[in-house]
Amino acid sequence: MSAVDDTRSTKERMLAGELYLADDPELVADHVRAQELTEAYNATGIHERARRTEILGELLGALGEDSAIRPPLRVDYGSQIRVGSGVFVNFGLIALDVVDITIGDDVQIGPNVQLLTPLHPLEAGLRREKWENAAPITIGDNVWLGGGVIVCPGVSIGANTVVGAGSVVTRDLPAGVLAVGNPARVVRELPA
């Protein structure tokens, strides 16, 4: 069945990682809600930790205990983001959550990191018609993403892995390694 003939809702197609059109009214409403919540979150002051946690509870799909995300934060929908316990996210996270972004426990994310799930068709005609899709991102427990790291759609990063600052992660990384560069390459295994 072609994307044009699919009878599922646009949101169902989007969440399945299949082709969809982002201008669907339900998706627009979800996006506006997320932007209002992130605007409120980003306007909080340093001493408003309880308010920040409250807003993140409304915005995100899940937020583990003792996790902190420093504003500013940017998301597409928020509801597809699941953050584990003991996570620290520094300033400027961009998490485009067209589909699931799963962040494990005890993860550290440096400033200006981008977690990008959206994809666009390689076929020029579909792209011109504004079709898009996405692939999920999974970040294992105790991962450290250095400042400015970009994680591309469909990538999984194994537990205890470190990704060096400025790296672009274009494919899965195994557990317990140091990866650096563009594209990120494993340079060595790390001690357990």
C-alpha positions as CSV (number, residue, x, y, z in Angstrom):
1,M,0.0,0.0,0.0
2,S,1.4,3.4,-0.8
3,A,1.5,6.2,1.8
4,V,-1.1,8.1,-0.2
5,D,-3.6,5.2,0.1
6,D,-2.9,4.4,3.8
7,T,-6.1,4.7,6.0
8,R,-4.3,5.1,9.3
9,S,-4.2,8.5,10.9
10,T,-1.2,10.7,10.1
11,K,-0.1,10.4,13.7
12,E,-0.2,6.6,13.6
13,R,1.9,6.6,10.5
14,M,4.4,9.1,12.0
15,L,4.8,7.1,15.2
16,A,5.3,3.9,13.1
17,G,8.2,5.7,11.3
18,E,6.4,5.7,8.0
19,L,5.7,8.4,5.6
20,Y,3.4,11.2,6.8
21,L,2.6,14.9,6.3
22,A,3.5,17.1,9.2
23,D,0.8,19.7,8.5
24,D,-1.9,17.3,9.8
25,P,-4.1,19.3,12.3
26,E,-3.6,16.8,15.2
27,L,0.2,16.9,14.7
28,V,0.1,20.7,14.5
29,A,-1.9,20.9,17.8
30,D,0.6,18.5,19.5
31,H,3.5,20.6,18.2
32,V,2.0,23.8,19.4
33,R,1.4,22.3,22.8
34,A,5.0,21.2,23.0
35,Q,6.3,24.6,21.9
36,E,4.1,26.3,24.6
37,L,5.5,24.0,27.3
38,T,9.1,24.4,26.2
39,E,8.7,28.2,26.1
40,A,7.4,28.1,29.7
41,Y,10.2,25.7,30.6
42,N,12.9,27.9,29.0
43,A,11.5,31.0,30.9
44,T,12.0,29.4,34.3
45,G,14.6,30.7,36.7
46,I,17.5,28.9,38.3
47,H,15.6,28.5,41.6
48,E,12.5,27.1,40.0
49,R,13.5,23.4,40.0
50,A,10.1,22.2,41.1
51,R,8.4,24.1,38.3
52,R,10.9,22.8,35.8
53,T,10.2,19.2,36.9
54,E,6.4,19.9,36.7
55,I,6.7,21.2,33.1
56,L,8.9,18.3,32.0
57,G,6.4,15.9,33.5
58,E,3.7,17.4,31.2
59,L,6.0,17.6,28.2
60,L,8.0,14.4,28.1
61,G,6.8,10.8,27.8
62,A,8.8,9.9,30.9
63,L,11.2,11.6,33.3
64,G,13.2,9.5,35.8
65,E,14.0,10.5,39.3
66,D,16.9,12.9,39.9
67,S,17.2,13.9,36.3
68,A,18.0,17.5,35.3
69,I,17.7,19.2,31.9
70,R,19.1,22.7,31.8
71,P,17.2,25.2,29.6
72,P,17.1,26.0,26.8
73,L,15.4,22.9,25.5
74,R,13.9,22.4,22.0
75,V,11.6,19.4,21.0
76,D,9.2,18.6,18.3
77,Y,6.5,17.0,20.4
78,G,8.2,16.0,23.7
79,S,5.8,13.0,24.2
80,Q,8.1,10.6,22.4
81,I,11.1,11.4,24.7
82,R,11.8,9.0,27.6
83,V,14.5,10.1,30.1
84,G,15.8,7.6,32.7
85,S,16.9,8.3,36.2
86,G,20.0,10.3,37.2
87,V,20.3,11.9,33.8
88,F,22.1,15.3,33.4
89,V,21.5,17.3,30.3
90,N,23.5,20.5,29.9
91,F,22.3,23.7,28.1
92,G,20.8,23.7,24.6
93,L,19.5,20.2,23.9
94,I,17.6,19.8,20.6
95,A,15.6,16.6,20.7
96,L,13.5,16.2,17.5
97,D,11.2,13.4,18.6
98,V,9.0,12.5,15.6
99,V,9.4,9.0,16.9
100,D,10.9,7.6,20.2
101,I,14.0,9.0,21.8
102,T,15.0,6.8,24.7
103,I,17.7,8.0,27.1
104,G,18.8,5.4,29.7
105,D,19.8,5.9,33.3
106,D,22.8,7.9,34.4
107,V,23.4,9.5,31.0
108,Q,25.4,12.7,30.7
109,I,24.6,15.0,27.7
110,G,26.9,18.0,27.0
111,P,25.8,21.4,25.8
112,N,24.3,21.9,22.3
113,V,23.7,18.2,21.6
114,Q,21.2,17.3,18.9
115,L,19.1,14.1,18.9
116,L,17.5,14.0,15.4
117,T,14.9,11.4,14.5
118,P,13.4,13.0,11.3
119,L,14.2,11.7,7.8
120,H,13.1,13.0,4.4
121,P,12.7,10.9,1.3
122,L,15.5,10.7,-1.2
123,E,12.9,10.8,-4.0
124,A,12.6,14.4,-5.0
125,G,8.9,14.2,-5.8
126,L,8.0,12.9,-2.3
127,R,10.2,15.5,-0.7
128,R,8.6,18.2,-2.8
129,E,5.2,17.0,-1.6
130,K,6.4,17.4,2.0
131,W,6.3,13.7,3.0
132,E,8.7,12.8,5.8
133,N,9.3,9.9,8.2
134,A,11.6,9.1,11.1
135,A,13.7,6.5,12.9
136,P,14.1,6.1,16.7
137,I,17.2,6.9,18.8
138,T,18.2,4.8,21.8
139,I,20.9,5.9,24.2
140,G,22.0,3.2,26.7
141,D,22.7,3.6,30.4
142,N,25.7,5.6,31.6
143,V,26.5,7.0,28.1
144,W,28.3,10.4,27.9
145,L,27.7,12.6,24.9
146,G,30.2,15.4,24.7
147,G,29.3,18.9,23.7
148,G,27.9,19.5,20.2
149,V,27.4,15.8,19.5
150,I,24.8,15.0,16.7
151,V,23.0,11.7,16.8
152,C,21.3,10.8,13.5
153,P,18.0,9.0,13.0
154,G,17.9,5.3,13.8
155,V,21.0,5.2,15.9
156,S,21.5,3.2,19.1
157,I,24.4,3.9,21.4
158,G,25.4,1.0,23.8
159,A,25.7,1.4,27.6
160,N,28.9,2.9,29.0
161,T,29.9,4.4,25.7
162,V,31.5,7.9,25.4
163,V,31.1,10.0,22.3
164,G,33.6,12.8,21.9
165,A,32.6,16.5,21.6
166,G,31.6,17.5,18.1
167,S,31.1,14.0,16.8
168,V,28.4,13.0,14.4
169,V,26.9,9.6,15.1
170,T,25.6,8.1,11.9
171,R,25.4,4.4,12.8
172,D,25.0,2.3,15.9
173,L,27.8,2.3,18.5
174,P,28.5,-0.8,20.7
175,A,28.6,-0.7,24.5
176,G,31.8,0.3,26.3
177,V,33.7,2.2,23.6
178,L,35.1,5.7,22.9
179,A,33.9,7.1,19.6
180,V,35.0,10.3,18.0
181,G,34.8,12.2,14.6
182,N,32.6,12.8,11.7
183,P,31.3,10.2,11.2
184,A,31.9,8.9,14.7
185,R,34.3,6.0,14.7
186,V,35.2,3.7,17.6
187,V,38.8,4.5,18.6
188,R,39.1,2.1,21.6
189,E,37.3,0.0,24.1
190,L,36.8,1.5,27.6
191,P,37.4,-0.3,30.9
192,A,34.3,-1.6,32.6
